[in-house]
Amino acid sequence: MSSSSVGDGTGTAATPASATDLHQSHFHPHDPTPAPATTESASPPPASDSGARKRTPSDFVFGRVLGEGSYSTVLHATERDPAAPNQYAVKILDKRHIIKEKKTKYVAIEKDVLNALDHPLVVKLYYTFQDAQSLYFVLELARDGDLLGFVRKLGCFTEDAARFYVAEIIIAVEYVHSKGIVHRDLKPENILLDENMHIKLTDFGTAKILDSDSADASTPPSEKRNSFVGTAEYCSPELLNDRAASKSSDVWAIGCILYHLLAGKPPFKGVNEYQTFQKIIKLEYEFPDGFPSAARDLVSAVLVLDAAKRPSLADIRAHAFFAGFHWTDVHLRPAPDLRPFLPAASAHDIGDLTSEMDALTTTGTGQFHGDVDAAIRDPFENILATRGEVEEREEKEKEAVVAADPELEKRLHAQTSHPLRHLVLPTEVIVMDGTVVKRKGLFSKKRGLILTDLPRLLFFDEKTLVAKSEIPWSDRLKVELKGSSSKHMFVHTPKRTYYLEAVNNDVRKWADAISALLHKDREIPSP
Ligand SMILES: Nc1ncnc2c1ncn2[C@@H]1O[C@H](COP(=O)(O)OP(=O)(O)OP(=O)(O)O)[C@@H](O)[C@H]1O
């Protein structure tokens, strides 16, 4: 089937076709309450449920928001039927927004593609229907988030875990390709995870349905021109150079995902999309120390600029990286434990990458792959107030706080000439400071670390004495010493595990000081 046959938003897809829809539209993507159904699409029921009656929004009890897409909100939903209270993820798309942004084509593609697919590792579309405002896609529920969330949290995966997840991706993509479909936007965010931690490939809105005569990976890109460019970091060079995608563009993305799972960041990542694209077309990437050698060989074979020279998915299966891996019934086997991959520290990988990682964490545009904590400082503080105003305000706050706590005044006084005082608030006491190596995946950098009594954990650049980022403190923060080591610890936060190596302090001192503050209450003065 050619893309144009599904690309006009009419036909059998559950897309808005009439201007009336525009006038009736009230649904806001952030409003989780669906409006009453007024119409129903002629969508086919799922293969497993043929002949079932059509559903309406009132057949479901809608729950929490599972995620937001550019044109949709995805809600948890339970079917009202007491005999079968099945749970789903319902993607609700605002018709007016879709028409306005001319995205009907993509909605139609997503529906047609999902209807054509039925595989345990691909998210299932059970029903579609619509009301005056919205389109509803009732999808198989993936309860455990997505791969990106786990890589961010852990830093990177062990080789076994990376092998397992890349194998599942290969199996799912082989199936998708066998149906004459190229995904075109493979990335860790689009790899959802079910309650057994098996993958559910999703987001087919930008998929391409190949013509039967061009459904081969070796077809020259120029024969398959299109206007879509996927997510910057996983985008293939042929998509950038010729606006062409074939099955081997998905192979490229799988190479990027394997690299990302093992290294902790994608191979091509500039400070903005333009720079990322430049790196891709120049094939500018490198392997960090500790990158497993068989995986390195496989990634090098996949990330080649000439799409025709890339291995097929069958070639990848046969690669040494998968030696001994059993490909049958992977989706029925227990998924591997996900634990951070902890390479041995080496002096070599510290420093070279520091400036690159800083750029990632502070100035990246688009998808935020850097430290979430770097984003929480208020970038406008120094613009909104002059230095004098800030100092005056801080002095007043300090007076108020120390008046209520004379002990604090003594402690602050003792730190008047501390060289790091300018990095903390006037009312904040530095409890401990030192040098750490901060690891993220296979990348690491040396940083100063300050623990304050607020409590806060702040990273700073030891050369410039400039604050860099902060570990978000909450009562869910936990410290864990790594084995019997006197050097390494994990600081676990809900979204990320920080892997720190203490350079000039016994790590137990850090752990004890942090733990003590976790159990101590102190009111945080408002800024
Ligand atoms: N089947 C599902 N189970 C659980 N959560 C889901 C499911 N489908 C989507 N989500 C959540 O909703 C978010 C948005 O969904 P999706 O990516 O399909 O929307 P989109 O509009 O296609 O997004 P994008 O703007 O990235 O193209 C996902 O990132 C995910 O967190």
The ligand as an SDF file (V2000), in Angstrom:
LIG
                    3D

 31 33  0  0  0  0  0  0  0  0999 V2000
   -0.0630    1.9860   25.3090 N   0  0  0  0  0  0  0  0  0  0  0  0
    0.3930    2.8270   26.2260 C   0  0  0  0  0  0  0  0  0  0  0  0
    0.5140    2.4510   27.5190 N   0  0  0  0  0  0  0  0  0  0  0  0
    0.9980    3.3130   28.4420 C   0  0  0  0  0  0  0  0  0  0  0  0
    1.3730    4.5730   28.1730 N   0  0  0  0  0  0  0  0  0  0  0  0
    1.2710    5.0060   26.9110 C   0  0  0  0  0  0  0  0  0  0  0  0
    0.7790    4.1700   25.8780 C   0  0  0  0  0  0  0  0  0  0  0  0
    0.8060    4.8630   24.7200 N   0  0  0  0  0  0  0  0  0  0  0  0
    1.2960    6.0740   25.0100 C   0  0  0  0  0  0  0  0  0  0  0  0
    1.5750    6.1740   26.3310 N   0  0  0  0  0  0  0  0  0  0  0  0
    2.1340    7.3370   27.0130 C   0  0  0  0  0  0  0  0  0  0  0  0
    1.6730    8.5250   26.3880 O   0  0  0  0  0  0  0  0  0  0  0  0
    2.7590    9.2720   25.8200 C   0  0  0  0  0  0  0  0  0  0  0  0
    2.3280    9.8860   24.5060 C   0  0  0  0  0  0  0  0  0  0  0  0
    1.9220    8.8750   23.6090 O   0  0  0  0  0  0  0  0  0  0  0  0
    2.3490    8.8580   22.0870 P   0  0  0  0  0  0  0  0  0  0  0  0
    3.8520    8.8890   22.0050 O   0  0  0  0  0  0  0  0  0  0  0  0
    1.6690    7.7380   21.4120 O   0  0  0  0  0  0  0  0  0  0  0  0
    1.7390   10.2150   21.6200 O   0  0  0  0  0  0  0  0  0  0  0  0
    2.1490   11.0240   20.3450 P   0  0  0  0  0  0  0  0  0  0  0  0
    1.1830   12.1290   20.1700 O   0  0  0  0  0  0  0  0  0  0  0  0
    2.3290   10.0530   19.2220 O   0  0  0  0  0  0  0  0  0  0  0  0
    3.5310   11.5480   20.8230 O   0  0  0  0  0  0  0  0  0  0  0  0
    4.6440   12.2720   19.9700 P   0  0  0  0  0  0  0  0  0  0  0  0
    4.3890   13.6970   20.1450 O   0  0  0  0  0  0  0  0  0  0  0  0
    5.9210   11.7890   20.6620 O   0  0  0  0  0  0  0  0  0  0  0  0
    4.5390   11.7590   18.5730 O   0  0  0  0  0  0  0  0  0  0  0  0
    3.8880    8.2660   25.6970 C   0  0  0  0  0  0  0  0  0  0  0  0
    5.1450    8.9030   25.7700 O   0  0  0  0  0  0  0  0  0  0  0  0
    3.6450    7.3490   26.8790 C   0  0  0  0  0  0  0  0  0  0  0  0
    4.1790    7.9400   28.0580 O   0  0  0  0  0  0  0  0  0  0  0  0
  1  2  1  0
  2  3  1  0
  2  7  2  0
  3  4  2  0
  4  5  1  0
  5  6  2  0
  6  7  1  0
  6 10  1  0
  7  8  1  0
  8  9  2  0
  9 10  1  0
 10 11  1  0
 11 12  1  0
 11 30  1  0
 12 13  1  0
 13 14  1  0
 13 28  1  0
 14 15  1  0
 15 16  1  0
 16 17  2  0
 16 18  1  0
 16 19  1  0
 19 20  1  0
 20 21  2  0
 20 22  1  0
 20 23  1  0
 23 24  1  0
 24 25  2  0
 24 26  1  0
 24 27  1  0
 28 29  1  0
 28 30  1  0
 30 31  1  0
M  END
$$$$
